[in-house]
């Protein structure tokens, strides 16, 4: 049966199809996301003639060779201990943040240890990739470069060369002949990713897909793309900073929200083995500065939170927060005013997490409040003091998880004091080389700051 070609309007965020253009997607709520696309309708589906049989889970053997290392410890950490055979990994990030650089460096290590690596570039010429490789000092002959945009040709080449790893840069610029819409559209991205997934699962060759991001910071294309792959990694960090953070937001083979820290240099991305020391390298004793311990994946990282509170010159005080949740900091400011009896209604408040790190867990509440009150009073906090704990709406300090891991990291870095929830202090099972103070309310915290 011959396929019918028809024009529809498809949401570029979720893939919802409408026969006419509409301003707001009824499925995902995105505005102005509908683009006219050409699709095939009425095609017959092929019926599989071969039958498959289930296998007992006890008969499946897992060997060490099912994972292999990329040669970049921070990347291996984010992947959950190494690269899994047959996995499909999506890496997203802002333009120029280092996605291609990281994978080219990983290609060099993988080709030296496990054999050929096929690097497919649908955006850059082979000469451009060669120039980047020379700048990074990459000389491995096992890296095979291919400049191609057709998915079927890429997969055919990969089957012939049988590489240890396949890298596609990027998923938005390749296309498949089975979809009639333009490259970068919802149907093209979905169908192309599905073909790479089938290739990875059938051959056991891991595939890296580089993805563009939208101005909101999400990977361009339908959300089904992130559901389809095994692992989703995001490159975070401002290009004004030298440091880059690779975060795992989905991983079927390891913990989520794990991070790897890199520094961008003239020789490419270098690993940061001790992120806490990097984030605290410029820390000094001044008002409005507090150190907190946040959990990222399986490790604790100490970072500095800075606050600046000054009298407002406008009728509406300014609130500007970077690296922390905007709504949560506004909530904490209300708690400070109501429970702590600190008048911040006529003050401009600015909060920043040093180094470009983004903190989402509520354990940083106590440090944020400490920094704001310290700046308002213009009184520095005690030197080498780490502060963490969750704050409730009534001003109570709530217990948090993984207190021991945070205290161990603080002691290793050289902290001398710690302010934590009192309920956590009572549960500690071992001693630490720290002077630990437990607090139960925001008023106790303010007394400690003023003392």
C-alpha positions in Angstrom: 0.0 0.0 0.0 1.4 3.3 -1.0 2.0 5.8 1.8 0.0 9.0 1.8 1.9 12.3 2.4 0.1 14.9 4.4 1.0 18.2 6.1 0.4 18.5 9.9 1.6 20.8 12.7 3.8 19.1 15.3 4.9 20.4 18.7 8.7 20.5 18.8 8.7 19.9 22.6 6.6 16.8 23.0 5.6 15.6 19.5 1.8 16.4 19.7 0.2 16.5 16.3 -2.5 19.0 15.3 -4.2 19.4 11.9 -3.8 23.2 12.2 -1.5 25.6 13.9 -2.3 26.5 17.5 -0.5 28.8 19.8 -0.2 26.7 23.0 0.3 22.9 23.0 -2.6 21.2 24.8 -0.3 18.3 25.8 2.9 19.9 27.3 1.8 23.6 27.5 4.6 25.0 25.4 3.9 28.2 23.5 4.6 28.8 19.8 6.1 25.3 19.5 4.1 24.1 16.5 6.0 23.7 13.2 4.5 22.5 9.9 5.9 19.0 9.0 5.4 16.4 6.3 4.5 12.9 7.5 3.5 9.6 5.9 0.1 8.2 6.8 -1.4 4.8 6.0 1.8 2.8 5.7 1.5 -0.9 6.4 3.5 -2.3 9.3 5.7 -5.4 8.8 4.8 -8.4 10.8 7.8 -10.3 12.3 7.9 -13.9 11.3 10.5 -14.9 13.8 9.4 -15.7 17.4 11.5 -14.9 20.4 11.7 -17.0 23.6 12.1 -15.6 27.2 15.3 -16.4 29.1 15.6 -17.1 32.8 17.3 -14.3 34.7 19.5 -16.7 36.6 21.0 -18.0 33.3 22.3 -14.5 32.3 26.0 -14.0 33.2 27.6 -10.6 33.7 31.3 -10.3 33.2 33.8 -7.5 33.9 34.2 -7.0 30.1 30.6 -5.7 29.9 32.1 -2.4 31.0 35.2 -0.6 29.9 36.8 2.6 31.0 37.0 5.7 28.9 40.4 6.7 30.4 38.7 9.9 31.9 37.9 9.1 35.6 35.3 11.9 36.0 33.5 10.7 32.9 33.6 7.1 34.1 32.2 8.2 37.5 29.2 10.0 35.8 28.6 6.9 33.6 28.3 4.7 36.7 31.8 3.1 36.6 32.5 2.9 32.9 30.9 2.5 29.5 28.4 -0.3 29.2 28.4 -2.4 26.0 25.3 -1.7 23.9 24.4 1.5 25.7 23.0 4.6 24.1 24.3 7.8 25.7 23.0 11.3 25.0 25.2 14.3 25.9 23.7 17.8 25.8 25.1 21.3 26.6 25.4 24.9 25.4 27.4 25.5 22.2 31.1 25.6 22.8 31.0 24.2 26.3 33.1 21.2 25.5 30.9 18.3 24.3 32.9 17.5 21.2 36.2 18.1 23.0 35.4 15.6 25.8 34.3 12.9 23.4 37.3 13.4 21.1 39.6 13.0 24.2 37.6 9.9 25.2 37.9 8.5 21.7 41.7 8.7 21.9 41.8 6.7 25.1 39.2 4.2 23.9 41.0 3.6 20.6 44.3 2.9 22.4 42.7 0.4 24.8 39.9 -1.3 23.0 40.3 -0.8 19.2 38.8 1.5 16.6 36.4 4.4 17.4 34.1 5.8 14.7 33.6 9.5 15.1 30.8 10.8 12.8 30.5 14.5 12.3 27.5 15.9 10.6 28.4 19.5 11.4 32.1 19.9 11.0 34.4 19.0 8.2 37.2 16.4 8.7 39.8 19.2 8.6 38.1 21.0 11.4 38.2 17.9 13.6 41.8 17.2 12.7 42.7 20.8 13.8 41.0 20.2 17.1 42.8 16.9 17.6 46.2 18.5 17.0 45.4 21.2 19.5 44.5 18.5 22.1 47.5 16.4 21.2 45.5 13.4 19.9 47.5 11.2 17.5 45.8 7.8 17.7 45.4 6.1 14.4 42.5 4.1 15.8 40.1 7.1 15.5 38.1 6.8 12.2 36.5 10.0 11.0 33.3 10.1 8.9 31.5 13.2 7.6 27.9 11.9 6.9 24.4 13.0 7.7 22.3 9.9 6.5 21.7 7.5 9.3 21.5 4.4 7.1 25.0 5.1 5.7 26.4 5.8 9.2 25.1 2.4 10.5 26.3 0.6 7.4 29.8 2.0 7.8 29.7 1.1 11.5 28.8 -2.5 10.7 31.6 -2.8 8.2 34.3 -1.2 10.5 33.0 -2.8 13.8 34.3 0.0 16.1 34.5 -0.3 19.8 32.5 2.9 20.1 30.3 5.0 17.8 30.1 8.8 18.3 27.5 10.9 16.4 27.8 14.7 16.4 25.0 15.6 16.5 21.6 13.9 16.6 19.8 17.0 15.3 21.7 17.2 12.1 21.4 13.6 10.9 18.3 12.2 9.1 16.8 9.0 8.0 15.2 8.2 4.7 12.2 6.6 6.4 11.0 10.0 7.7 10.1 12.6 5.1 10.4 15.7 7.3 13.4 17.9 7.5 16.5 17.1 9.7 16.0 18.4 13.3 12.3 17.9 13.3 10.5 15.8 15.9 9.9 12.8 13.7 13.5 12.8 12.3 15.1 13.0 15.8 12.8 10.3 17.1 13.3 7.9 14.2 17.1 8.5 13.9 17.6 7.9 17.6 15.5 4.7 17.4 17.8 3.4 14.6 20.9 4.1 16.7 19.3 2.4 19.7 18.5 -0.8 17.6 22.1 -0.7 16.3 23.6 -0.5 19.8 21.4 -3.2 21.3 21.9 -5.6 18.4 25.7 -5.2 18.0 26.7 -4.4 21.6 28.6 -1.3 20.4 28.0 1.7 22.7 26.8 4.8 20.9 27.3 8.5 22.0 24.8 11.0 20.7 25.6 14.7 21.0 22.5 16.9 21.3 21.8 20.6 20.9 20.0 22.5 23.7 17.3 25.1 23.5 17.6 28.6 25.0 15.9 27.2 28.2 18.8 24.7 28.6 16.8 21.5 27.7 17.9 19.1 24.9 16.2 20.2 21.7 13.7 17.8 20.3 10.9 15.7 21.8 11.1 14.5 25.4 10.7 10.9 24.1 14.4 11.3 23.0 15.5 11.3 26.6 13.2 8.4 27.5 14.6 6.4 24.6 18.3 6.5 25.5 20.0 4.7 28.4 21.9 7.7 29.8 21.4 11.4 29.6 24.3 13.7 30.5 24.2 17.5 30.7 27.2 19.8 30.5 26.7 22.7 32.9 28.7 25.9 33.5 29.1 29.4 32.2 31.6 29.9 29.4 32.9 32.7 31.5 34.1 30.2 34.1 37.0 27.7 33.4 35.1 24.9 35.2 32.6 22.6 33.6 30.2 20.2 35.3 29.0 17.0 33.6 25.8 15.9 35.4 23.9 12.6 34.9 20.2 13.2 35.0 19.3 9.7 33.8 21.3 6.5 34.0 20.1 2.9 33.7 23.5 1.6 34.8 24.4 3.8 37.7 23.3 6.6 40.1 21.6 9.7 38.8 22.6 13.2 39.6 26.3 12.1 39.7 28.6 14.9 38.6 32.1 15.1 37.1 34.1 18.3 37.3 36.4 19.5 34.5 38.6 22.5 33.8 38.8 23.9 30.3 42.4 24.6 29.4 44.3 25.3 26.1 45.0 21.5 25.9 41.3 20.6 26.3 39.3 19.4 29.3 41.3 18.3 32.4 39.8 16.4 35.3 39.4 18.1 38.7 40.0 15.4 41.2 39.2 17.5 44.3 36.3 19.8 43.5 35.9 21.0 47.0 39.3 22.6 47.0 38.6 24.2 43.7 35.3 25.8 44.8 36.9 27.1 48.0 40.2 28.2 46.6 39.3 31.9 46.7 37.3 31.8 49.9 38.1 34.4 52.5 36.7 35.6 55.8 34.1 38.2 54.9 30.5 38.9 55.7 27.9 37.2 53.6 30.0 34.1 52.9 29.0 30.6 54.1 30.4 27.2 53.3 28.0 24.3 52.8 28.4 20.6 52.0 26.1 19.3 49.2 25.7 15.7 48.0 26.2 15.2 44.3 25.6 11.6 43.3 27.8 9.5 45.5 30.1 12.1 46.9 30.0 15.3 49.1 31.3 18.6 47.7 32.0 21.7 49.7 31.1 24.9 48.1 30.7 28.6 49.0 27.4 30.4 49.0 27.7 34.2 48.9 25.0 36.7 49.8 24.9 40.5 49.5 22.2 42.4 51.4 22.0 46.2 50.9 19.4 48.9 51.3 17.2 49.2 48.2 17.1 52.4 46.3 13.8 51.4 44.5 10.3 51.0 45.6 10.5 47.2 44.7 13.6 45.6 46.3 15.6 43.4 43.9 16.0 39.7 44.3 18.6 38.0 42.2 19.7 34.4 42.9 22.2 32.3 40.8 22.8 28.6 41.4 19.9 28.1 43.8 16.2 27.7 43.4 14.5 31.1 43.2 11.3 30.2 44.9 13.0 28.4 47.8 15.3 31.3 48.6 12.2 33.6 48.6 10.7 31.2 51.1 13.8 31.3 53.3 13.8 35.1 53.2 10.2 35.0 54.5 11.2 32.6 57.3 14.0 34.9 58.3 11.7 37.9 58.5 8.8 36.1 60.3 10.7 33.7 62.7 14.0 35.4 63.0 12.7 39.0 63.4 15.1 40.3 60.7 13.6 43.1 58.6 14.6 42.4 55.0 11.5 43.9 53.3 13.4 47.1 52.1 16.7 45.4 51.2 18.1 44.2 47.9 19.2 40.6 48.2 21.6 38.8 45.9 22.7 35.1 46.4 25.3 33.3 44.3 26.9 29.8 44.4 30.6 30.2 43.6 32.1 28.3 40.7 28.9 27.9 38.6 27.6 24.9 40.7 23.8 24.5 40.9 22.4 23.4 44.3 18.9 21.9 44.5 18.8 20.0 47.7 17.2 21.6 50.8 20.3 20.8 53.0 21.7 24.1 51.8 18.9 26.1 53.5 20.9 26.7 56.7 24.0 28.0 54.7 21.8 30.3 52.6 20.2 31.8 55.7 23.6 32.2 57.4 25.0 34.0 54.4 22.0 36.4 54.2 22.0 37.2 58.0 25.8 37.6 58.0 25.7 40.1 55.1 22.7 42.0 56.7 24.6 42.2 60.1 27.9 42.8 58.3 29.4 40.2 60.6 31.6 37.4 59.1 30.9 33.8 60.1 33.5 31.9 62.0 36.4 30.9 59.8 36.6 27.3 58.5 33.0 26.6 59.4 30.7 24.3 57.3 26.9 24.7 57.6 24.1 22.5 56.4 20.5 21.7 57.3 17.0 22.0 56.1 14.7 24.8 57.4 11.0 24.5 57.9 8.3 27.2 57.6 8.0 27.5 61.4 11.8 28.2 61.6 12.7 24.7 62.9 15.9 23.0 61.7 15.1 19.6 60.2 17.4 16.6 59.9 19.0 15.7 56.6 20.5 12.6 55.1 24.1 11.5 54.6 25.4 13.7 57.4 28.5 11.5 58.0 29.6 11.8 54.4 29.4 15.6 54.6 31.3 15.7 57.8 34.0 13.4 56.5 34.6 15.6 53.5 34.6 18.8 55.7 37.2 17.2 58.0 39.3 16.1 55.1 39.3 19.6 53.5 40.4 21.2 56.8 37.2 22.6 58.3 37.4 23.2 62.1 33.7 23.8 62.9 30.3 22.5 61.8 26.8 23.8 62.4 24.2 21.1 61.7 20.7 20.1 62.8 20.7 18.9 66.5 18.8 15.8 65.6 21.6 14.8 63.2 24.2 15.5 65.9 22.5 13.1 68.3 22.6 10.3 65.7 26.3 10.5 64.9 28.1 7.2 65.5 31.7 8.2 65.2 33.9 11.1 66.2 35.2 13.8 63.8 38.0 16.2 64.0 35.4 19.0 64.1 33.8 21.2 66.7 30.2 20.4 65.9 27.3 22.6 67.0 23.7 21.4 66.8 20.9 23.9 66.4 17.1 23.3 66.5 15.7 26.6 65.2 16.6 29.6 63.1 16.8 31.8 66.3 19.6 29.5 67.7 21.4 29.8 64.4 21.2 33.7 64.5 22.6 33.6 68.1 25.5 31.5 66.9 26.2 33.9 64.1 26.0 36.9 66.4 28.2 35.3 69.1 
